[in-house]
Amino acid sequence: MSDVHARIADIVNSNEVVLFMKGTPLFPQCGFSSRAVAILDHCEVAYHSVDVLQDPEVRAGIKDFSDWPTIPQLYVKGEFLGGSDIMMEMYQAGELQELLGKA
């Protein structure tokens, strides 16, 4: 495992809910990250965010870590769920709220 993958794994495993995003929850830097934040805020769940724009290694490494080409990326209890589109689908189906309720 590379150094950056070890750092990412530590973040993912140390937090119940983690959102790797562009920007911060207060100042998202892309529409997809903004939508992901809005979904999590609407679910009223505490989450840890990582601004990939502040760390180029994490920005590149998270894509390899998850084998997912885009950001944002949501992890719950160490498992990768997907990006904002998947989050929206899960939210609309009530699956995300149920999963986050257990986190």
GUKE-165275 format. One record per residue (C-alpha): residue number from 1; residue in three letters; chain; x, y, z. Coordinates in pm, 1 decimal, decimal comma. Example, Ala and Ser with C-alpha at 12.3 -4.5 7.8 and 13.67 -1.06 7.14 Angstrom:
// residues 2
+-----+-----+-------+----------+----------+----------+
:   n : res : chain :       c1 :       c2 :       c3 :
+-----+-----+-------+----------+----------+----------+
:   1 : ala :     A :   1230,0 :   -450,0 :    780,0 :
:   2 : ser :     A :   1367,0 :   -106,0 :    714,0 :
+-----+-----+-------+----------+----------+----------+
***
This chain:
// residues 103
+-----+-----+-------+----------+----------+----------+
:   n : res : chain :       c1 :       c2 :       c3 :
+-----+-----+-------+----------+----------+----------+
:   1 : met :     A :      0,0 :      0,0 :      0,0 :
:   2 : ser :     A :    134,5 :    340,1 :    -94,6 :
:   3 : asp :     A :    188,7 :    617,3 :    158,4 :
:   4 : val :     A :   -112,5 :    815,2 :     35,1 :
:   5 : his :     A :   -331,8 :    503,1 :     36,2 :
:   6 : ala :     A :   -228,9 :    439,9 :    397,3 :
:   7 : arg :     A :   -324,1 :    800,4 :    485,7 :
:   8 : ile :     A :   -659,7 :    764,8 :    311,9 :
:   9 : ala :     A :   -727,2 :    429,1 :    478,3 :
:  10 : asp :     A :   -651,5 :    585,3 :    817,1 :
:  11 : ile :     A :   -899,1 :    868,7 :    751,1 :
:  12 : val :     A :  -1168,4 :    630,4 :    625,8 :
:  13 : asn :     A :  -1124,5 :    387,1 :    915,3 :
:  14 : ser :     A :  -1102,9 :    658,2 :   1182,6 :
:  15 : asn :     A :  -1435,4 :    823,5 :   1097,4 :
:  16 : glu :     A :  -1786,6 :    680,8 :   1073,0 :
:  17 : val :     A :  -1877,4 :    902,4 :    775,3 :
:  18 : val :     A :  -1620,5 :   1065,6 :    546,2 :
:  19 : leu :     A :  -1676,9 :   1284,8 :    243,1 :
:  20 : phe :     A :  -1381,9 :   1347,6 :     11,9 :
:  21 : met :     A :  -1483,1 :   1662,0 :   -172,0 :
:  22 : lys :     A :  -1366,4 :   1971,6 :   -357,3 :
:  23 : gly :     A :  -1374,0 :   2253,2 :   -104,3 :
:  24 : thr :     A :  -1526,3 :   2247,6 :    241,2 :
:  25 : pro :     A :  -1882,3 :   2196,9 :    365,0 :
:  26 : leu :     A :  -1913,1 :   2574,7 :    412,0 :
:  27 : phe :     A :  -1755,4 :   2653,8 :     72,8 :
:  28 : pro :     A :  -1794,3 :   2364,7 :   -173,6 :
:  29 : gln :     A :  -1590,4 :   2425,0 :   -488,0 :
:  30 : cys :     A :  -1804,9 :   2227,6 :   -734,5 :
:  31 : gly :     A :  -2172,2 :   2154,1 :   -783,8 :
:  32 : phe :     A :  -2136,3 :   1783,3 :   -713,5 :
:  33 : ser :     A :  -1962,4 :   1847,6 :   -381,3 :
:  34 : ser :     A :  -2228,3 :   2105,6 :   -295,5 :
:  35 : arg :     A :  -2502,0 :   1850,9 :   -363,4 :
:  36 : ala :     A :  -2324,4 :   1586,8 :   -151,7 :
:  37 : val :     A :  -2296,5 :   1831,4 :    140,1 :
:  38 : ala :     A :  -2663,0 :   1928,5 :    106,2 :
:  39 : ile :     A :  -2768,5 :   1562,4 :    117,4 :
:  40 : leu :     A :  -2558,8 :   1488,0 :    427,0 :
:  41 : asp :     A :  -2674,7 :   1807,7 :    598,4 :
:  42 : his :     A :  -3036,5 :   1720,1 :    524,1 :
:  43 : cys :     A :  -2976,4 :   1377,8 :    683,3 :
:  44 : glu :     A :  -2845,5 :   1563,2 :    990,6 :
:  45 : val :     A :  -2543,7 :   1336,2 :   1018,5 :
:  46 : ala :     A :  -2202,5 :   1434,7 :   1153,2 :
:  47 : tyr :     A :  -1929,7 :   1368,3 :    899,5 :
:  48 : his :     A :  -1562,7 :   1430,8 :    843,1 :
:  49 : ser :     A :  -1475,3 :   1611,8 :    520,1 :
:  50 : val :     A :  -1148,9 :   1611,8 :    329,8 :
:  51 : asp :     A :  -1078,6 :   1894,3 :     84,8 :
:  52 : val :     A :   -891,2 :   1721,2 :   -197,0 :
:  53 : leu :     A :   -799,7 :   2057,0 :   -349,9 :
:  54 : gln :     A :   -565,7 :   2117,1 :    -55,0 :
:  55 : asp :     A :   -371,4 :   1792,4 :   -109,9 :
:  56 : pro :     A :   -287,6 :   1686,1 :   -467,6 :
:  57 : glu :     A :   -167,1 :   1344,3 :   -346,6 :
:  58 : val :     A :   -500,9 :   1269,9 :   -183,0 :
:  59 : arg :     A :   -686,8 :   1409,4 :   -485,5 :
:  60 : ala :     A :   -512,0 :   1159,8 :   -714,4 :
:  61 : gly :     A :   -483,5 :    880,6 :   -457,4 :
:  62 : ile :     A :   -851,4 :    868,5 :   -360,7 :
:  63 : lys :     A :   -943,1 :    780,2 :   -719,4 :
:  64 : asp :     A :   -708,1 :    479,7 :   -711,3 :
:  65 : phe :     A :   -806,5 :    388,9 :   -355,3 :
:  66 : ser :     A :  -1174,1 :    352,6 :   -446,4 :
:  67 : asp :     A :  -1129,6 :    267,8 :   -815,0 :
:  68 : trp :     A :  -1379,4 :    550,5 :   -876,9 :
:  69 : pro :     A :  -1283,4 :    829,4 :  -1119,5 :
:  70 : thr :     A :  -1471,0 :   1124,6 :   -972,2 :
:  71 : ile :     A :  -1498,5 :   1336,0 :   -659,0 :
:  72 : pro :     A :  -1690,3 :   1367,9 :   -425,3 :
:  73 : gln :     A :  -1669,3 :   1024,8 :   -268,3 :
:  74 : leu :     A :  -1862,2 :    911,0 :     38,3 :
:  75 : tyr :     A :  -1747,0 :    644,1 :    284,0 :
:  76 : val :     A :  -1964,7 :    507,8 :    563,6 :
:  77 : lys :     A :  -1815,9 :    274,3 :    824,8 :
:  78 : gly :     A :  -1508,9 :    221,6 :    607,1 :
:  79 : glu :     A :  -1704,2 :    127,9 :    296,1 :
:  80 : phe :     A :  -1713,3 :    329,7 :    -25,0 :
:  81 : leu :     A :  -2069,3 :    419,4 :   -126,7 :
:  82 : gly :     A :  -2016,7 :    637,2 :   -433,9 :
:  83 : gly :     A :  -2040,5 :    992,1 :   -556,6 :
:  84 : ser :     A :  -2314,3 :   1252,3 :   -545,8 :
:  85 : asp :     A :  -2535,1 :   1077,7 :   -805,3 :
:  86 : ile :     A :  -2537,9 :    753,7 :   -606,4 :
:  87 : met :     A :  -2590,2 :    950,8 :   -286,0 :
:  88 : met :     A :  -2893,9 :   1120,6 :   -443,1 :
:  89 : glu :     A :  -3039,7 :    789,7 :   -563,8 :
:  90 : met :     A :  -2989,2 :    631,1 :   -220,7 :
:  91 : tyr :     A :  -3135,1 :    939,0 :    -49,7 :
:  92 : gln :     A :  -3445,8 :    941,1 :   -270,5 :
:  93 : ala :     A :  -3499,0 :    570,3 :   -199,9 :
:  94 : gly :     A :  -3454,7 :    623,7 :    176,5 :
:  95 : glu :     A :  -3153,0 :    392,0 :    180,6 :
:  96 : leu :     A :  -2899,2 :    659,4 :    270,3 :
:  97 : gln :     A :  -3095,3 :    782,6 :    570,7 :
:  98 : glu :     A :  -3126,2 :    424,6 :    697,0 :
:  99 : leu :     A :  -2756,2 :    356,1 :    648,2 :
: 100 : leu :     A :  -2652,2 :    684,7 :    810,9 :
: 101 : gly :     A :  -2890,8 :    623,3 :   1098,6 :
: 102 : lys :     A :  -2690,4 :    313,3 :   1180,1 :
: 103 : ala :     A :  -2355,4 :    494,1 :   1151,1 :
+-----+-----+-------+----------+----------+----------+
***
